[in-house]
Amino acid sequence: MVDDMRRLVDENRRLKTAVKELAVINEIAGVINSTMPVEEISRRIMDKVVAALKASEAAVHLFSDKDDQLTPHTFVRGKQDDSSTGKARLDITITGWIARNNKPFVVNDISKDPRFRDANLGSVPVDSLLAVPLTAKGQLIGALTAFNSRNPEGFAENDIRLLTIIGVQSAQIIENARLYQEELHLRQLQGEIKAAQKIQEGFLPESNPEVNGFDIFGGSLAAKDVGGDFYDFIFSTTDKLYFSIGDVSGKGMPAALLMSTIQGQVRLLISRNNSMSPADILWNLNQITYQLSQSTQFATMMIGCMTAGNSSLILANGGHCYPIIIGADGLIREISESSLIVGIVEKAEFINTNVSLNQGDVLALASDGIDEAFNSNGDEFGLDQLKAVLLKSRDLSAQDIYKHVFQAIADFRGEAEQSDDITLLIIKRD
């Protein structure tokens, strides 16, 4: 009779415990979902842990998934006070133990536990703790910890079982939330890339200009969705053409915005003064770029101008690749006069260079993505090979010379991925 009564009492206790655990699980399921930010999910889990385990506070520690080391990445604590440095040391000790052992960690008297002897916790108000692993799809992603049990005996077996159950349920929700946030971030990046593409497409020339005495063709091929190269043609009068080519540092939206700013300012400067020299344009542009861009943003750039029927051109180079002239007689020369990169030094000076083209001469303005194109063996296309292609195709039209260069690069690169943007302007004297 006595044994039956004991079994009945034990069974009743187990049923009450099961009902309590089920209630806690249902409560957690009712207040969190995977579309919430991880921080919000963690806070709600901690609130339930504090109430269910009669603890003073709780914490969710998440490991970084950026490297192979299980190092704490995020700490979300249920209560803050002035002992944050000591708590950080405590958190590191806890997560280190969980990472090594991957099982529940319970300490009901920290002051007597040798594992915390060297933690230097200072005035951290923690007497006891219970931590369990957070595991999702077989991967340890963090730890869930309750601090300072209000029960006189500290954290018991029932507490370990309950927190383990909460940890199992919470881990998968947290991991799903992580993946959901990564997906949202990816969508945001894709949206920024599309916006940057539209910015670039809107600023690139729709057609090649027609100038009496010259055959002109230009184009650009981005290595990625958004490129850093740009070029432009701007008529200041019916017979005077400005042209530009450049390479903006960086990629993505910041580079696209800087590119649009530069091209917009060039057009604005020319519209205000259609007799402005290329060097003066670069000087003004450098001032604007230096003031508006970040210290890590700059551009290599070249600006030139020509007049219909005039065999002379004016060029100003702001740290860009040297222009190449292929003479009708087969002689090759580079125009090496150059100044500083645009946007690096506020008081930079720029110089004009007069260039005369004889009938049949070809002027090529290229970005560094051409001579720095690589094949699968790591070999570089190189400047000499570019000159050779230009020389071989010099008798063709500007458009066909352009096509021959791009085809030569494609043949050389083979299956290798395009490593940089490729931009080329061909100006041939008729």
C-alpha positions in Angstrom: 0.0 0.0 0.0 2.8 2.4 0.9 4.8 1.5 -2.2 1.7 2.1 -4.3 1.2 5.5 -2.8 4.8 6.4 -3.4 4.6 5.3 -7.0 1.4 7.4 -7.4 3.1 10.4 -5.9 6.1 10.0 -8.2 3.9 9.5 -11.2 1.9 12.6 -10.3 5.2 14.6 -9.9 6.4 13.4 -13.3 3.1 14.3 -14.9 3.2 17.8 -13.3 6.8 18.2 -14.6 5.8 17.1 -18.1 2.8 19.4 -18.1 5.1 22.3 -17.0 7.6 21.5 -19.7 5.0 21.2 -22.3 3.5 24.6 -21.2 6.9 26.3 -21.5 7.5 24.8 -25.0 4.1 25.9 -26.1 4.7 29.4 -24.8 8.0 29.7 -26.6 6.4 28.4 -29.8 3.7 31.0 -29.5 5.9 34.0 -29.1 8.8 33.4 -31.5 9.1 32.5 -35.2 11.9 32.3 -37.7 11.0 35.6 -39.5 12.0 37.6 -36.4 15.5 39.0 -36.0 17.8 36.7 -34.0 18.1 39.3 -31.3 14.4 39.5 -30.7 14.1 35.7 -30.7 16.9 35.5 -28.1 15.3 38.0 -25.8 11.9 36.2 -25.9 13.6 32.9 -25.2 15.5 34.4 -22.3 12.3 35.8 -20.8 10.8 32.3 -20.8 13.9 30.7 -19.4 14.1 33.1 -16.5 10.5 32.4 -15.6 10.5 28.7 -16.1 13.8 28.0 -14.2 13.3 30.7 -11.6 16.6 32.2 -12.6 17.7 35.9 -12.2 18.7 36.2 -15.8 19.6 34.3 -19.0 21.9 34.6 -22.0 22.0 33.3 -25.6 25.6 32.9 -26.9 25.9 32.3 -30.7 29.1 31.0 -32.3 30.5 32.7 -35.4 30.0 30.8 -38.6 32.6 32.8 -40.5 35.5 30.5 -39.6 36.4 27.1 -38.3 36.9 28.2 -34.7 33.9 28.0 -32.4 34.3 31.5 -31.0 31.5 33.6 -29.4 30.0 35.8 -32.0 26.9 37.3 -30.3 26.1 37.8 -26.7 22.5 38.7 -25.8 22.0 39.0 -22.1 18.7 39.3 -20.3 19.9 42.0 -17.8 22.7 44.6 -18.0 24.7 46.2 -15.2 28.1 47.7 -14.7 30.0 44.4 -14.6 30.0 43.9 -18.4 33.7 43.1 -18.6 33.5 40.4 -16.0 30.4 39.0 -17.6 32.2 38.9 -20.9 34.9 36.7 -19.3 32.2 34.5 -17.8 30.5 34.1 -21.2 33.8 33.1 -22.8 34.4 30.5 -20.1 30.9 29.1 -20.6 31.0 29.0 -24.4 34.5 27.5 -24.3 33.3 24.6 -22.1 30.2 24.0 -24.3 32.3 24.1 -27.4 34.7 21.5 -26.1 32.2 19.2 -24.4 28.9 19.8 -26.2 26.7 18.8 -23.2 24.9 20.5 -20.3 27.2 22.5 -18.0 25.9 23.1 -14.4 27.7 24.9 -11.6 25.8 25.6 -8.3 28.7 27.4 -6.5 31.0 29.3 -8.9 33.3 30.5 -6.0 34.3 26.9 -5.4 34.6 25.7 -9.0 38.2 25.5 -10.2 37.1 26.1 -13.8 36.4 29.7 -12.9 39.4 30.3 -10.8 41.3 32.1 -13.5 38.3 33.9 -15.1 38.8 37.1 -13.0 35.1 37.7 -12.8 35.5 40.6 -10.4 32.1 41.8 -9.1 30.0 39.7 -11.4 26.8 38.8 -9.4 26.7 35.2 -10.5 26.6 32.3 -8.0 25.2 29.5 -10.1 24.7 28.7 -13.7 23.2 26.2 -16.1 24.2 26.1 -19.8 23.1 23.8 -22.5 24.3 23.4 -26.2 22.3 24.9 -29.0 22.5 22.4 -31.8 20.8 22.7 -35.2 21.1 19.9 -37.9 24.0 18.4 -36.0 25.9 21.6 -35.9 26.8 23.4 -32.6 25.7 27.0 -33.1 25.9 28.3 -29.5 24.8 28.0 -25.9 21.8 28.9 -23.8 22.5 29.8 -20.2 20.5 30.5 -17.0 22.1 32.3 -14.1 21.4 32.3 -10.3 18.7 29.8 -9.5 16.4 31.0 -6.8 15.9 27.5 -5.5 18.0 26.9 -2.4 19.5 23.7 -3.8 20.4 25.4 -7.1 19.8 24.0 -10.5 18.5 20.4 -10.4 18.0 17.5 -12.8 14.6 18.8 -13.8 16.1 22.2 -14.7 18.7 20.5 -16.8 16.1 18.5 -18.7 13.8 21.5 -19.2 16.6 23.8 -20.4 17.8 21.1 -22.8 14.3 20.8 -24.3 14.1 24.5 -24.7 17.6 24.6 -26.3 16.6 21.9 -28.8 13.5 23.8 -29.9 15.2 27.2 -29.8 18.3 26.2 -31.8 16.4 25.3 -34.9 14.3 28.5 -34.8 17.5 30.6 -34.3 19.2 28.9 -37.1 16.2 29.4 -39.4 16.1 33.0 -38.4 19.8 33.3 -39.3 19.2 31.8 -42.7 16.2 34.0 -43.2 18.1 37.2 -42.4 20.9 36.1 -44.7 18.4 35.7 -47.5 17.0 39.1 -46.8 20.5 40.6 -46.9 21.2 38.8 -50.2 18.0 40.2 -51.7 19.0 43.7 -50.5 22.4 43.3 -52.1 20.8 42.1 -55.3 18.5 45.1 -55.2 21.6 47.4 -54.8 23.3 45.7 -57.7 20.4 46.2 -60.0 20.1 49.9 -58.9 23.9 50.3 -59.6 23.5 48.7 -63.0 20.7 51.1 -63.9 22.9 54.0 -62.7 25.8 52.9 -64.9 23.6 52.1 -67.9 22.1 55.5 -67.7 25.5 57.2 -67.9 27.2 55.2 -70.6 26.8 56.6 -74.1 24.0 55.3 -76.2 25.9 55.6 -79.4 29.3 56.6 -80.8 29.9 60.1 -82.0 30.4 61.3 -85.5 33.1 63.9 -85.9 34.4 65.1 -89.3 37.9 63.8 -89.9 37.7 61.0 -87.2 36.4 57.5 -86.9 35.5 56.9 -83.2 34.3 53.8 -81.4 34.1 52.9 -77.7 32.7 50.3 -75.4 33.0 48.6 -72.0 32.6 45.1 -70.7 32.1 44.7 -66.9 33.7 41.8 -65.1 30.8 41.6 -62.6 27.2 42.8 -62.5 28.5 46.3 -61.7 31.7 47.6 -63.1 34.2 50.3 -62.1 35.1 51.5 -65.6 33.3 54.3 -67.5 33.6 56.3 -70.6 31.7 59.2 -72.2 31.4 61.4 -75.2 30.2 65.0 -74.8 29.6 67.6 -77.6 30.2 71.1 -76.3 29.4 72.6 -79.7 28.4 70.9 -82.9 32.0 70.5 -84.0 33.8 70.1 -80.6 33.8 66.8 -78.8 35.1 66.0 -75.3 35.7 62.4 -74.4 36.6 60.6 -71.2 37.6 57.2 -69.9 38.2 56.2 -66.3 38.2 53.6 -63.6 36.6 54.1 -60.2 38.0 52.3 -57.2 35.8 49.7 -55.6 32.7 47.9 -56.8 28.9 47.9 -56.2 26.8 50.8 -55.3 29.5 53.1 -53.8 31.5 52.8 -57.0 28.5 53.3 -59.2 27.5 56.4 -57.2 31.0 57.9 -57.5 31.1 57.1 -61.2 27.8 58.8 -61.7 29.0 61.8 -59.7 32.2 62.1 -61.7 30.5 61.8 -65.1 27.7 64.2 -64.1 30.3 66.8 -62.9 32.2 66.5 -66.1 29.1 67.2 -68.1 28.2 70.1 -65.8 31.7 71.7 -66.1 31.7 71.5 -69.9 28.1 72.9 -70.1 29.2 75.9 -68.0 32.4 76.5 -70.1 32.7 74.9 -73.5 36.2 76.2 -73.9 37.5 74.6 -70.7 40.7 72.5 -71.2 40.9 68.8 -70.2 43.4 69.7 -67.5 41.1 72.4 -66.0 38.3 69.9 -66.0 40.4 67.4 -64.1 41.5 70.0 -61.7 37.9 71.0 -60.8 36.8 67.3 -60.8 39.6 66.5 -58.4 38.5 69.1 -56.0 34.9 67.8 -56.1 35.9 64.2 -55.8 38.3 64.8 -52.9 35.6 66.6 -50.9 32.7 64.3 -51.6 34.2 60.8 -51.6 35.7 58.7 -48.8 39.4 58.5 -48.3 39.5 55.0 -49.9 37.6 56.2 -53.1 39.4 57.6 -56.1 39.5 57.3 -59.9 42.0 57.1 -62.6 40.8 59.2 -65.5 41.6 60.7 -68.8 39.9 63.6 -70.6 40.4 64.7 -74.1 38.9 67.1 -76.6 39.0 67.4 -80.4 37.6 69.7 -83.1 36.1 68.5 -86.4 38.6 68.8 -89.2 41.5 69.5 -86.8 44.2 66.8 -86.7 45.3 67.8 -83.1 43.8 66.5 -79.9 44.3 67.7 -76.3 44.6 65.1 -73.6 44.9 65.3 -69.8 45.8 62.2 -67.8 44.8 61.7 -64.2 46.8 58.5 -63.3 45.2 56.4 -66.1 46.9 54.0 -68.4 49.0 55.7 -71.0 47.3 56.2 -74.4 48.8 54.3 -77.3 49.3 55.7 -80.8 49.7 53.3 -83.7 51.0 55.2 -86.7 49.8 54.5 -90.2 53.5 53.8 -90.9 53.5 51.1 -88.1 55.4 53.1 -85.5 54.1 52.7 -82.0 54.4 55.2 -79.2 52.9 55.9 -75.8 51.9 59.3 -74.4 53.5 59.2 -71.0 52.6 62.6 -69.6 50.4 62.0 -66.6 49.4 63.5 -63.3 48.0 62.2 -60.0 45.0 60.0 -59.5 41.7 62.0 -59.2 40.5 62.4 -55.6 43.7 61.5 -53.7 45.3 64.9 -53.2 43.2 68.0 -52.9 45.7 70.4 -54.5 46.8 68.2 -57.4 47.8 69.8 -60.6 47.0 68.5 -64.1 48.7 69.2 -67.5 47.4 69.3 -71.1 49.2 67.3 -73.8 48.8 68.1 -77.5 48.7 65.1 -79.7 48.7 65.3 -83.5 47.3 62.4 -85.6 48.2 61.9 -89.2 45.8 60.3 -91.6 45.5 56.6 -90.7 46.9 57.0 -87.2 45.1 55.2 -84.4 44.8 56.5 -80.8 43.8 53.8 -78.3 42.6 54.7 -74.7 42.3 51.6 -72.6 41.6 50.5 -69.0 44.0 48.3 -67.1 41.6 45.4 -67.4 42.9 44.8 -70.9 46.6 44.4 -70.3 45.9 42.7 -66.9 43.6 40.1 -68.4 44.7 36.6 -67.3 44.3 33.1 -68.7 43.8 29.9 -66.8 47.6 29.5 -66.4 47.9 32.9 -64.7 49.6 34.5 -67.7 48.9 38.1 -68.4 47.6 39.5 -71.7 50.0 42.3 -71.4 50.6 45.7 -73.0 52.9 44.3 -75.7 50.2 41.9 -76.9 47.6 44.8 -76.9 50.0 46.8 -79.1 50.5 43.9 -81.4 46.7 43.5 -82.0 46.3 47.2 -82.5 49.2 47.2 -85.0 47.8 44.2 -86.9 44.3 45.8 -87.2 45.3 49.4 -87.7 44.0 49.5 -91.3 40.5 48.5 -90.2 37.7 50.8 -89.0 37.6 52.0 -85.3 34.8 49.6 -84.6 36.6 46.6 -86.2 39.8 47.5 -84.3 37.8 47.5 -81.1 36.3 44.1 -82.0 39.7 42.6 -82.8 41.1 43.6 -79.4 38.1 42.2 -77.5 38.3 39.0 -79.5 42.0 38.6 -78.9 41.4 39.0 -75.2 38.6 36.5 -75.2 40.8 34.0 -77.1 43.7 34.5 -74.8 41.6 34.2 -71.6 39.9 31.0 -72.8 37.9 29.4 -70.0 39.3 31.8 -67.3 36.9 34.2 -65.7 37.2 37.8 -66.6 39.1 39.4 -63.7 38.5 43.1 -64.3 36.4 45.5 -66.3 37.5 46.1 -69.9 37.0 49.5 -71.5 38.5 50.7 -74.8 38.1 53.9 -76.9 39.5 53.9 -80.5 40.0 57.2 -82.3 41.3 56.9 -85.8 42.2 59.8 -88.1 40.4 59.5 -91.4 
